[in-house]
């Protein structure tokens, strides 16, 4: 099997949402996960999307962004048929490398607690779970 990691583009949106669906990552294609929103993210210099290809078939996906202080890994998903092959670990490494261009960066991961495979990957990679931090957000976009 030939494998590679590639930087994703808007044309990959269908494959991204397919992978989210089969890997159990909840998404809302009408709002923050819409094609338009993903397009905007991909066009910025502070965000990257990576896909893991096995024989030219995308079997893993992740996004990473830099907020000026930290790198944030989000939406890490791997096709269940390909789990256990270190695909998530390789995608995580791609995110770390991308963040390194900003200097020494603390990398944080936003992972839904229902995404056990992603949390297992992070633990295996040496990331520390911080149970005292609680994530808060608004229900809708706030216009400022």
C-alpha positions in Angstrom: 0.0 0.0 0.0 1.4 3.4 -1.0 0.7 6.1 1.5 1.2 9.9 1.7 0.0 12.9 3.5 -1.2 15.8 1.4 -2.4 19.3 2.1 -6.1 19.4 1.4 -7.9 21.9 -0.8 -11.6 22.9 -1.2 -12.0 20.3 -3.9 -11.5 17.7 -1.1 -14.5 18.9 0.9 -16.7 15.9 -0.1 -13.9 13.5 1.1 -13.5 15.5 4.3 -17.2 15.2 5.2 -17.2 11.5 4.2 -14.4 10.8 6.6 -16.0 12.8 9.4 -19.2 10.8 8.9 -17.6 7.3 8.9 -15.2 8.1 11.7 -18.0 9.4 13.9 -17.0 13.0 14.0 -20.2 15.1 14.3 -20.4 18.0 11.9 -22.8 20.6 10.7 -22.6 21.2 7.0 -24.9 24.2 7.3 -22.8 26.2 9.7 -19.2 26.0 10.9 -18.5 22.9 8.8 -20.0 24.3 5.6 -18.1 24.3 2.4 -18.0 28.1 2.5 -16.5 28.1 6.0 -13.9 25.4 5.2 -13.0 27.4 2.0 -12.4 30.5 4.2 -10.3 28.4 6.6 -8.2 26.9 3.9 -7.5 30.3 2.2 -6.0 31.7 5.4 -2.3 31.4 6.4 -3.1 30.4 9.9 -4.9 27.1 9.1 -4.0 23.9 7.3 -6.0 20.8 6.5 -4.2 17.5 5.9 -5.4 14.2 4.5 -3.8 10.8 4.7 -4.0 8.8 1.5 -3.7 5.1 1.1 -3.4 4.2 -2.6 -4.8 7.6 -3.5 -7.9 7.0 -1.3 -8.3 9.4 1.6 -8.5 7.5 4.9 -7.6 10.2 7.5 -8.2 13.9 7.9 -7.2 16.6 10.4 -7.1 20.4 10.6 -4.7 22.6 12.5 -4.6 26.3 13.1 -2.3 28.8 14.8 -3.9 31.5 16.9 -0.7 33.6 17.4 0.1 31.7 20.6 -0.9 28.1 20.3 -1.4 25.5 17.6 -4.8 23.8 17.7 -5.4 20.4 16.3 -9.1 19.7 15.5 -11.3 17.3 13.6 -8.9 14.3 13.6 -10.6 11.4 12.0 -9.5 8.0 10.5 -11.6 5.6 8.6 -12.4 2.7 11.0 -11.1 0.2 8.5 -7.6 1.8 8.8 -7.4 2.3 12.5 -4.4 0.9 14.4 -2.0 1.7 11.5 -0.7 4.9 13.1 -2.5 7.1 10.6 -3.7 9.5 13.3 -0.2 9.7 14.7 1.3 10.6 11.3 -1.4 13.3 10.8 -0.6 14.6 14.2 3.1 14.8 13.3 2.2 16.7 10.1 0.3 19.2 12.3 3.3 19.6 14.6 5.6 20.2 11.7 3.2 22.8 10.3 3.1 24.6 13.6 6.9 24.6 14.0 7.1 27.2 11.2 5.8 29.7 13.8 8.6 28.9 16.3 8.2 27.1 19.6 4.5 26.5 19.9 2.4 24.7 22.5 0.1 22.4 20.6 -3.4 21.9 22.0 -6.1 19.5 20.8 -9.8 20.0 20.7 -11.2 16.5 20.7 -14.8 15.5 21.4 -14.8 13.2 24.4 -16.8 10.7 22.3 -13.8 10.4 19.9 -12.0 7.7 21.9 -9.6 6.7 19.1 -8.3 10.3 18.8 -7.8 10.6 22.5 -5.9 7.3 22.5 -3.7 8.6 19.7 -2.9 11.7 21.7 -2.1 9.8 24.8 0.2 7.5 22.8 1.9 10.5 21.3 2.7 11.9 24.8 0.0 14.6 25.0 -1.3 15.3 28.5 -5.1 15.4 29.1 -6.1 18.4 31.2 -9.3 17.6 33.0 -9.5 20.9 34.9 -10.1 23.0 31.7 -13.7 23.3 30.5 -14.4 24.6 27.0 -17.2 27.2 26.7 -18.7 28.7 23.6 -21.7 30.5 22.3 -24.3 28.6 20.3 -24.0 30.9 17.4 -21.5 33.2 15.6 -21.1 36.5 17.4 -20.9 39.6 15.1 -18.5 42.1 16.5 
